[in-house]
Amino acid sequence: MEIVLSIINNVIMARVLGPANFGVYTLFLKICNIAGLLARVGTNDVIVKHVGITSGVGDWSKLKGYIRTAFQIMSIGSIVTVILISMIRQSLATNLFALPCLYKVLIFSVLVIPLQNCLLLIREIFRGLHDLKTASFLPAGQQLIFLGLLVIIILLGMLNVQNIIIALSVGIFCTLLVALFRLRGRLLNWHVKPERIKIPGLLQESVPMMVTRGSLLFMSSTDIYVLGIYASPAEVGIYGVVNALAAITVFSFDIVNQVIPAMIARYSAQKDFKTLSYVIRYASTLGVLFALPVLILVTCFGKFILTNIFGTQYAGGIIALYIILAGRLFTSFSGSTGYLLQMTGFHIILTRISVFCGLLNLLLNIALVQQFGKEGAAGATTISLVLQSFIVLVMAYRKTGIWALASIDIGKDIVNQVWSYLRTATGRLKNN
């Protein structure tokens, strides 16, 4: 549901804002994403691991302690980050991106960053608890509220980037209230006092995860940043639409990764590596089975979608789309390999790989964007992501002995299971 609503919202904004204004909105989100990651200091990643482990053994006191300490770190980080953004937003808007209009927009980061960080942390807590219903509902609810506010803005004729960001903030805030209420209900069920978890101890584990996640996020955002520096806002807007369209081809992995990190942490802590190996490969295979048909459809009808759904002004992004899709095809087969390293104690190795590939991506983008524009950005990012996926896949096997690649045999088992289920369901319908 989240993915469908997100696509609808992106289509509406792309059509009504046009490439230039949509480019400004895309830049704003990318800046908030990086700033938000720095503010969280890796707490969202480490909390999944520890909630998964402590809930698995019923250690509710320690679980509550981890939650409290994670919120303390995130709150301090968010305050520092929004102050920093407020101080440098003039330089970012005029000196780095040469977009004076971005200056007025960045002031809303004071709202978006803390709200989004808090919501994301709570969502990761529910993922660690294997409460996928709540974890999935929160982003879907946010997108649904945002969609309603977006329609109201359009009907009232108040359409501009600032009002859209205000609607985004309201959507996050309303969803956050629901999330806090749900989390409070869970905490009240655990009739124990939180164990004291020291901030330095948690930071020692969360900071490397932040660096890893930051490298991955920076790698996926470098193309937008470099385009924002060397190209026009319209070019950024077109590329933003292309990225959003390409992202739906791997939506299945977003769903699978709702539960995989906590499962990896739990089976690794229990030393049940046989089950862990099967779960990893099963998840990768399941993701590929759902991703491949979508990828083929988007490849075949990409130009039609860009022209008729997003608008004729976005048709020029078709070559960049094909380049990105080629990279998605390769990386989809490696599945959740990064989480395998991160949740089994090898997060430092993943951090080093991510930093190296992130720097390579930056250099390639600077070189290729100036020559080829958005197509250069797509090529640079694809090369870096494919290289990183390959290195992580090999290192995960060397350190854990587990190949995280999708399996043909497991794929056959999944298809047979689905076919058997469909036959049974069809038989019941006929009998009724």
KAKACOR-V463900 format. One record per pair of residues at least 24 apart in sequence whose ideal C-beta (glycine too) atoms are under 6 Angstrom apart, sorted by the first residue. I is the first residue (numbers start at 0). GAP is how many residues later the second one is. If there is no record, write none. Layout:
BEGIN
i,gap
I,GAP
I,GAP
END
This chain:
BEGIN
i,gap
0,139
1,137
1,138
1,141
2,248
4,138
4,139
4,142
5,137
8,137
8,138
9,234
10,298
11,138
13,227
13,296
14,296
15,143
18,215
18,218
18,219
18,294
19,213
19,214
20,140
21,215
22,210
22,213
22,214
23,137
23,209
24,136
25,210
25,214
26,201
27,77
29,191
29,194
31,77
31,80
31,81
34,46
34,50
34,78
35,77
35,80
35,81
36,177
36,180
37,43
38,38
38,39
38,42
38,78
39,34
39,77
40,32
40,36
40,165
40,169
41,164
41,165
41,167
41,168
42,27
42,30
42,31
42,163
43,76
43,77
43,80
44,164
44,168
45,159
45,160
45,163
46,77
46,78
47,76
47,79
47,80
47,213
47,214
48,216
48,294
50,74
50,77
50,78
51,76
51,210
51,213
51,214
52,212
52,216
54,74
55,210
59,130
59,132
60,131
60,134
61,133
63,130
64,129
64,130
64,132
65,131
67,126
68,128
68,130
68,133
73,43
73,47
77,35
77,36
77,39
81,28
81,31
84,24
96,131
104,56
107,57
110,58
111,57
114,57
114,58
114,61
115,56
117,58
118,53
118,57
118,60
121,57
121,61
126,131
127,134
131,126
131,127
133,48
134,123
137,37
137,41
140,34
141,29
141,30
141,33
144,26
144,29
145,25
207,139
207,140
207,143
208,138
210,140
211,138
211,139
211,142
214,139
214,140
214,143
215,138
217,140
218,139
218,142
218,165
221,139
221,140
221,143
222,142
222,154
222,158
225,139
225,140
225,143
226,142
226,150
229,139
229,140
230,142
234,139
237,76
237,78
237,79
238,135
240,69
240,73
241,75
241,78
241,79
245,78
245,79
248,42
248,45
248,46
248,49
248,79
249,41
249,78
249,82
251,35
251,38
251,39
252,34
255,27
255,31
256,79
259,76
259,79
260,78
260,82
263,75
263,79
264,78
267,76
276,125
279,60
279,122
279,124
280,126
280,129
281,128
282,52
282,53
283,51
283,120
283,122
284,121
284,122
284,125
284,126
286,48
287,44
287,45
287,118
290,41
298,26
318,56
319,54
319,55
319,58
322,55
322,56
322,59
323,54
326,55
326,58
326,59
329,56
330,54
330,58
332,72
332,73
333,55
333,59
334,69
336,55
336,56
336,59
336,67
337,54
339,56
339,64
340,55
343,56
345,53
348,46
352,38
352,39
356,27
356,30
356,31
359,24
END
